Amino acid sequence: MPIYEYKCEACGNEFEELVFGDDTPACPACASGATHKLLSATQFKMPGGTVSAPSGSSGCSGCSGGNCSTCK
């Protein structure tokens, strides 16, 4: 059962929720049903270390100097 991040369209509250199936949770702050999933940065393990996916907000937070292939 995955935990998703949501944002409330009514009040702007961001929250995490354990979700079963295709349920869409109500906002815990204002109880509005107008919520949507946020795209979350992920992290995964590879042989030799942990790699974080770039967030996209700063262009290239996944490496230093902006010279990796994901910074294009």
C-alpha positions as CSV (number, residue, x, y, z in Angstrom):
1,M,0.0,0.0,0.0
2,P,1.8,3.1,-1.2
3,I,1.9,6.5,0.6
4,Y,1.3,9.3,-1.8
5,E,1.7,13.1,-1.5
6,Y,-1.3,15.2,-2.2
7,K,-2.2,18.9,-2.4
8,C,-5.5,20.4,-1.6
9,E,-6.9,22.7,-4.3
10,A,-9.1,24.5,-1.8
11,C,-6.6,25.5,0.9
12,G,-3.2,24.6,-0.6
13,N,-2.3,22.2,2.2
14,E,0.2,19.5,1.2
15,F,0.0,16.1,3.0
16,E,0.9,12.4,2.7
17,E,-1.7,9.7,2.8
18,L,-1.7,5.9,2.8
19,V,-4.0,5.0,-0.1
20,F,-5.9,1.8,-0.9
21,G,-6.8,1.3,-4.6
22,D,-7.9,4.4,-6.5
23,D,-9.3,6.3,-3.5
24,T,-8.7,10.0,-3.3
25,P,-8.4,11.3,0.3
26,A,-10.0,14.4,1.7
27,C,-7.7,17.2,3.0
28,P,-7.0,16.8,6.7
29,A,-6.9,20.6,7.2
30,C,-10.2,21.6,5.6
31,A,-11.9,18.3,4.7
32,S,-12.2,19.3,1.0
33,G,-12.4,16.5,-1.5
34,A,-10.6,18.6,-4.1
35,T,-7.1,17.1,-3.8
36,H,-4.6,15.8,-6.3
37,K,-1.5,13.7,-6.3
38,L,1.9,15.4,-6.4
39,L,4.8,14.1,-8.4
40,S,7.4,13.1,-5.9
41,A,11.1,12.8,-6.2
42,T,12.2,9.2,-5.7
43,Q,15.2,7.5,-4.4
44,F,16.4,4.1,-5.4
45,K,19.4,1.8,-4.6
46,M,21.9,0.6,-7.2
47,P,24.9,-1.6,-6.7
48,G,27.5,0.8,-5.4
49,G,25.3,3.4,-3.8
50,T,22.1,5.4,-3.6
51,V,20.9,7.5,-6.5
52,S,18.3,10.3,-6.1
53,A,16.2,11.4,-9.0
54,P,16.6,15.1,-9.9
55,S,13.8,17.2,-8.5
56,G,13.3,19.3,-11.7
57,S,12.7,22.4,-9.7
58,S,16.2,23.7,-9.8
59,G,17.2,22.1,-13.1
60,C,19.7,19.7,-11.7
61,S,19.8,19.1,-8.0
62,G,20.9,15.4,-8.6
63,C,24.5,16.2,-9.4
64,S,27.1,18.9,-8.6
65,G,28.1,21.4,-11.2
66,G,25.3,20.7,-13.8
67,N,27.5,18.5,-16.0
68,C,25.7,15.2,-15.8
69,S,23.4,13.8,-18.5
70,T,20.2,14.7,-16.5
71,C,21.0,18.4,-16.5
72,K,20.3,19.1,-20.1
